[in-house]
């Protein structure tokens, strides 16, 4: 069964919460979504990452957040590669319900393969 590998959240996706919960200048991953009414479980709608400043990336996403992105979960990564690989796994595991239209882009200046075995972006 697919699951998010994110340590923090879900939290309300707003500027106050981002300021309180997310550290500056950290590499990391996030998923935006909402709470399922029947169970209260988190429903992922958008998977993303930041290769330099997760807090800044989340702030930028606030401007155009639709109603389906009321909550967020996140975690920090030790390396850009780790963040990329986690984003790929989230994308593949939840692709049918995500608003993401395309596979996660490789970090600038790298040729990291997607870690998912049957992915076209492995080469």
C-alpha positions in Angstrom: 0.0 0.0 0.0 1.3 3.4 -0.9 2.1 5.8 1.9 3.7 9.2 2.3 7.1 9.2 3.9 6.8 12.6 5.4 7.5 13.2 9.1 5.6 16.5 9.7 1.9 17.3 9.4 -0.7 17.4 8.2 -0.9 21.1 9.0 -3.2 23.9 7.8 -1.7 25.2 4.6 -1.4 28.9 5.4 1.4 31.5 5.8 1.2 31.5 9.6 1.7 27.7 9.8 4.5 27.7 7.3 6.3 30.4 9.2 5.9 28.4 12.5 6.6 24.9 11.3 9.1 25.0 8.4 12.8 25.9 8.7 14.5 28.2 6.2 17.1 27.1 3.7 16.4 23.4 4.0 16.1 20.9 1.2 12.9 18.9 1.4 9.6 17.4 0.2 6.0 18.4 0.6 2.6 17.1 -0.3 -0.5 19.4 -0.5 -3.9 17.9 0.0 -7.1 17.8 2.1 -8.7 15.7 4.9 -11.1 13.1 3.7 -14.5 13.8 5.4 -15.4 10.2 6.2 -12.1 9.2 7.8 -10.2 12.4 8.4 -7.3 10.8 6.5 -5.0 12.9 4.4 -5.6 12.9 0.7 -2.6 13.9 -1.4 -3.3 16.2 -4.4 0.1 17.7 -5.2 3.7 16.4 -4.6 6.7 18.6 -4.7 10.1 19.4 -3.4 12.7 22.2 -3.0 16.3 21.7 -3.7 17.3 24.8 -1.7 14.6 26.3 0.5 11.4 24.4 1.4 9.9 27.3 3.2 10.2 29.6 0.2 8.7 27.0 -2.1 5.7 26.4 0.2 5.2 30.2 0.4 5.2 30.4 -3.4 2.6 27.6 -3.6 0.2 29.5 -1.4 -0.7 32.1 -4.0 -2.6 29.6 -6.3 -3.6 26.9 -3.9 -7.1 25.5 -4.8 -9.5 24.2 -2.2 -8.2 20.7 -2.7 -4.9 21.9 -1.2 -5.9 23.0 2.3 -3.3 20.9 4.3 0.3 20.0 3.9 2.8 17.5 5.0 6.6 17.8 4.7 10.0 16.5 5.6 13.5 17.6 5.2 16.1 15.8 3.1 19.8 15.4 3.6 20.6 15.7 -0.1 19.1 17.0 -3.3 19.1 13.4 -4.7 17.2 12.2 -1.7 14.5 14.9 -2.2 14.3 14.1 -5.9 13.9 10.3 -5.3 11.2 10.8 -2.6 9.3 13.1 -4.9 9.4 10.5 -7.7 8.1 7.8 -5.3 5.2 10.1 -4.2 4.5 10.9 -7.8 4.3 7.3 -8.9 2.5 6.0 -5.7 -0.3 8.7 -5.9 -0.2 9.6 -9.6 -3.9 8.8 -10.3 -5.1 11.3 -7.7 -2.4 14.0 -8.0 -2.8 17.3 -9.9 0.8 16.9 -11.0 0.8 16.7 -14.8 4.4 15.6 -15.4 7.1 13.5 -13.8 9.3 15.4 -11.3 12.2 17.1 -13.0 15.7 16.1 -12.3 17.7 18.6 -10.1 19.6 21.1 -12.2 22.9 19.8 -13.5 22.2 16.1 -12.6 21.3 13.0 -14.4 19.8 11.1 -11.4 17.5 8.3 -12.6 14.0 7.9 -11.2 14.2 5.2 -8.5 10.9 3.5 -9.6 11.7 0.4 -11.6 9.1 0.7 -14.4 9.5 4.5 -15.0 10.4 5.9 -18.4 12.6 8.5 -16.7 15.1 5.9 -15.3 17.6 6.5 -18.1 
